[in-house]
Amino acid sequence: MTIANGADNISVYTPVFRTIGGPATVVTIGVFAVGVALWCLAASWLGSHKKIIEWVERSGQWLVPGVFLVIGSSVVIESGVMGKIF
């Protein structure tokens, strides 16, 4: 499922797996698979509750852009880019 999201995942995972070796790669893939399964279960559970669905339908047009703005802002701030611009 994750590999199907795009080539950017493959371009990140390939050098990491090459660097960390065989046993660590197996552990990493296992942990990642469990994490994806937990996220899918959480999404399924949350998506089956009427009140949550109603809330997302009401506020989704503002929620998604807000989340992306917060994530983007935190990446810019944490990376120190602002100090190099000014």
C-alpha positions, 0 to 999 in steps of 0.5 A: 500500500505504501509503495503504491503511494509513489516513487518518493517512498522507494527513493527514500527506503532503498538507500536506508535499507542498503545502509542498515543491512539485512536483519535491521531491514527486516525489523524496519519493514516489520515495524512499518507494517505494524504501524500501517496496520494500526493506522488503518485500524484507527482510520476504520474505527474513526470512520465508522462513528457518525459524530466524527463523520459529521464533524469532518464533513462540517470542518473538513474544508478548513481542517485539511488546509490547516493541518498542512499549514501547521506541518509546513510551518513546523518543517520550515521553522525546525529546519532553520531555513528562516535564519538563512533567508533573513 
